[in-house]
Amino acid sequence: MVLNFAHRGSLTEAPENTIPAFEKAIDRGAKGLELDVQLTKDDKLVVSHDHTFKRHNKDVEGRIRDFSLEEIRQIDVGSSFGKQFAGLTLPTLDEVLAIAPNDLHLNIEIKNIPVIYDGIEEILLACLSDNHRLDHVIISSFDHVALKKVQDQNADIPLGMLFYYRPLNAWDYVTRSGLNIRSIHPHHVYTDRNFVENCKALGYEVYPFTVNATERYAELLDYGVDGVFSNNPEIFDK
């Protein structure tokens, strides 16, 4: 089965990483959602890619970590996308889990760089457990230390190792890491047949990001990838 993830929801139709974006992706038949989690000042999990609000609300200074959840609920992240989304705010992970069907696959990325959220791993695992959502979940991160902390607390959680820059023999690095890695998530620009075949020979699934062109998607499928992360909802119809 090819498992495609809607990258931050259907972000071409609604503000990324918001409830409307995830709902639209689900309505379009996405089998998986990709989302990013960070911690507020009062250690609540909110869903956001950026560590600041600058892209969505230029009037707000400071990082997400500088605000409490109550304060974040007052920050408009929707108006910059369109007036129909005026007043929309960042959701909590609990709120996203509440609207996601139980059989929907989730890739939850710990957004630990450039801000390091001490303790986010334990808080994330507790949230998933409290919501009975430990199945159909991959926890991923560019911060491989965070993945180690997740594994130390729950060795059964599938982990996804993210690579942005072109690594030397990523599959060997993953094997030597000692982590229970289920999948490797490379940037699609350097994902070729050799990369995919070497990863899969060692038992790793491969999910490149961020694949938006249908031609590139078809090429990657031919290489044998297990799915992709995409901003383009039309890919999910292919």
C-alpha positions in Angstrom: 0.0 0.0 0.0 1.3 3.4 -0.9 0.9 5.7 2.1 0.8 9.4 1.3 0.9 12.1 4.0 -0.8 15.5 3.6 2.0 17.8 4.6 0.7 20.1 7.3 -2.8 19.2 6.1 -4.2 20.5 2.8 -2.1 23.7 3.1 -3.1 25.0 -0.4 -6.7 25.2 0.7 -6.4 26.4 4.3 -3.8 27.7 6.7 -1.2 25.0 7.3 -1.3 22.9 10.5 -4.8 24.1 11.4 -8.0 22.1 11.9 -9.5 23.3 8.5 -6.3 22.2 6.7 -6.5 18.7 8.3 -10.2 18.4 7.7 -9.8 19.3 4.0 -7.0 16.7 3.6 -9.2 14.0 5.2 -12.1 15.0 3.0 -9.8 14.5 0.0 -9.0 11.0 1.0 -5.6 11.4 2.5 -4.5 8.2 4.2 -2.1 10.1 6.4 -1.5 13.5 8.0 1.9 15.1 8.7 2.0 17.7 11.4 4.6 19.4 13.6 4.5 19.8 17.4 6.0 22.3 19.7 5.6 23.4 23.3 4.1 26.5 24.7 5.5 28.4 27.8 3.2 26.3 29.9 4.3 23.0 28.3 1.2 22.4 26.1 1.5 20.7 22.8 0.5 23.0 19.9 0.7 22.2 16.2 3.0 24.5 14.2 5.9 24.2 11.8 7.5 27.6 12.5 8.9 28.6 15.8 7.5 32.1 15.4 4.3 33.7 14.0 6.1 35.9 11.5 4.8 34.1 8.4 1.2 34.2 9.6 0.9 37.3 11.7 3.6 39.9 11.4 2.3 41.8 14.4 3.3 39.1 16.8 6.9 39.1 18.1 8.5 36.2 19.9 8.6 32.4 19.6 5.8 29.9 20.4 7.8 29.0 23.6 7.3 32.6 24.8 3.5 32.3 25.0 1.1 30.3 27.1 -1.6 28.3 25.4 -4.2 30.9 26.5 -2.2 33.6 24.9 -1.7 31.6 21.7 -5.5 31.1 21.5 -5.7 34.9 21.0 -3.3 35.0 18.0 -4.8 35.0 14.5 -3.0 32.8 12.1 -5.7 32.6 9.5 -6.3 36.2 8.2 -3.0 36.2 6.2 -4.3 33.2 4.2 -7.8 34.6 3.5 -10.5 36.6 5.2 -12.7 33.5 5.6 -10.1 32.2 8.0 -9.9 35.3 10.2 -9.6 34.5 13.8 -8.3 31.0 13.3 -5.6 30.0 15.8 -3.1 27.2 16.2 -4.7 24.0 17.4 -3.4 21.7 20.2 -2.4 18.2 19.4 -5.4 17.0 21.4 -7.7 19.0 19.1 -6.2 17.4 15.9 -6.4 13.9 17.3 -10.1 14.5 18.1 -11.0 15.1 14.4 -8.7 12.5 12.9 -10.3 9.1 12.3 -8.7 6.3 14.3 -7.5 4.4 11.2 -5.8 7.5 9.8 -2.0 7.4 9.8 -0.2 10.2 11.6 3.3 11.4 11.2 4.1 13.7 14.1 7.3 15.6 13.8 9.0 16.9 16.9 10.1 20.4 15.8 13.1 20.6 18.1 15.4 22.8 16.0 16.4 25.6 16.5 14.5 25.5 19.8 15.2 22.5 22.0 12.1 21.5 23.9 13.3 19.6 27.0 10.7 17.0 27.9 8.6 17.2 24.8 9.1 13.5 24.1 7.4 12.5 27.4 4.6 15.0 27.0 3.9 13.8 23.4 3.8 10.1 24.4 1.5 10.9 27.3 -0.8 12.8 24.9 -0.9 10.0 22.5 -1.6 7.5 25.2 -4.3 9.6 26.8 -6.0 9.8 23.4 -5.6 6.1 22.7 -3.6 7.0 19.5 -0.5 4.9 19.9 -1.4 2.9 16.8 -1.0 4.2 13.2 1.6 6.8 14.4 5.1 7.6 13.3 7.2 10.0 15.4 9.8 11.7 13.3 12.4 14.4 13.8 15.5 16.0 12.3 16.7 15.9 15.9 17.9 12.3 16.2 18.5 12.8 20.0 14.8 13.4 20.4 14.1 10.1 18.6 16.4 8.3 21.1 14.5 9.9 24.0 11.2 8.7 22.5 12.6 5.2 22.1 13.9 5.2 25.7 10.4 5.8 27.0 8.5 3.6 24.5 10.5 1.2 22.5 7.4 0.1 20.5 6.7 3.5 18.9 7.8 3.5 15.2 10.3 6.2 14.5 11.0 8.2 11.3 14.4 9.7 10.8 14.5 12.9 8.8 17.3 14.1 6.6 17.4 17.5 5.0 20.9 17.6 3.5 22.2 14.8 1.3 23.8 12.3 3.7 26.5 9.8 3.0 24.9 6.4 3.1 21.9 7.4 5.2 20.9 3.7 5.6 24.2 2.9 7.2 23.9 5.8 9.6 20.4 4.7 10.6 21.6 1.1 11.2 24.5 2.3 13.4 22.2 4.6 15.4 20.8 1.7 17.4 17.3 3.2 17.1 14.1 1.4 16.2 13.7 3.2 12.9 10.8 2.2 10.8 11.2 4.8 8.0 13.7 7.1 6.5 12.4 10.5 5.4 14.8 12.1 2.9 14.5 15.3 0.8 13.1 14.2 -2.5 15.7 16.1 -4.6 18.4 13.5 -3.8 16.1 10.5 -3.5 17.0 8.2 -6.4 16.6 4.5 -7.1 19.9 3.6 -5.4 18.9 5.5 -2.2 15.6 3.7 -2.1 16.9 0.3 -2.8 19.7 0.5 -0.2 17.2 1.6 2.5 14.7 -1.0 1.7 17.3 -3.8 1.5 17.8 -3.1 5.2 14.1 -3.1 6.0 13.4 0.6 6.1 10.4 2.3 4.6 11.1 5.4 2.6 8.9 8.6 2.6 10.5 11.5 0.7 9.4 15.1 1.3 8.0 17.4 -0.1 6.7 16.0 -3.4 4.2 18.2 -5.2 4.6 17.4 -8.9 2.7 14.4 -10.2 5.6 13.6 -12.6 8.1 13.4 -9.7 5.6 11.4 -7.6 5.3 8.8 -10.4 9.1 8.7 -10.7 9.5 8.1 -7.0 6.8 5.4 -7.0 8.8 3.7 -9.7 11.9 3.7 -7.5 9.8 1.9 -4.9 9.1 4.5 -2.2 6.4 3.6 0.3 4.7 7.0 0.0 5.5 10.7 0.1 4.8 13.9 2.0 3.0 16.3 -0.3 1.4 19.8 -0.4 -0.6 18.8 -3.5 -3.9 17.2 -2.6 -4.3 16.0 -6.2 -1.5 13.5 -5.7 -3.8 11.5 -3.4 -6.1 10.8 -6.2 -3.4 9.1 -8.3 
